Amino acid sequence: MKFCSPLVVILLLVLFVSLPHFNNASVLSDACSKAAANDIKINRDFCLTSLQVDPKSASANLTDLFHISINLSITNTTRAISHIRYLLSNSAYAHLKDDLSFCQDQYTEAIGCLYGAIKQVRLSSNDDHTNVNWIITEAMTAMDDCEDESSNKSILSKERGNAFQLCAMALNFLNNFRKL
């Protein structure tokens, strides 16, 4: 009777250990594809690239992807506030002081909403995320209000676009929890 060569055994072992990773990579890819198909504000490549920044995304389910996207949105929104503070301290942007101050308030409100969404999702059941949806939508509205009120629409468009898209992804994942 012949035994399998050590190389074959190692190859099978590597394949066996790798299968969950490939399956979860598929979960991530499927989740981003579905999110992009469900919402024109979500770009599939942005979704994948953003979520892959977090090593936990490789083994994530929709609940995990929700938390990752919310945390990334908080990070992006915090960066936007830092950028606003920089612009407020720069005399070249003195003519935008009122707009920037308004945006700083709006982004600060958005961060509060996003932290509130994380807290609320822990308190609610998988079947009822109405309050969480509303809270995340409030954060997105605050970001939109900044954009709508600003006389220089391009000054924060990248920050707003990234944080807004991450929020849209979180909403999509949240609304699909019950389908797990």
Secondary structure, DSSP 4 states (H G I P E B T S, - for coil): -PPPPHHHHHHHHHHHHHHHHHHHHHHHHHHHHHHHHH-TT--HHHHHHHHHTSGGGGG--HHHHHHHHHHHHHHHHHHHHHHHHHHHHSGGGGGGHHHHHHHHHHHHHHHHHHHHHHHHHHHS-TT--HHHHHHHHHHHHHHHHHHHH-SSTTTTHHHHHHHHHHHHHHHHHHHTGGG-
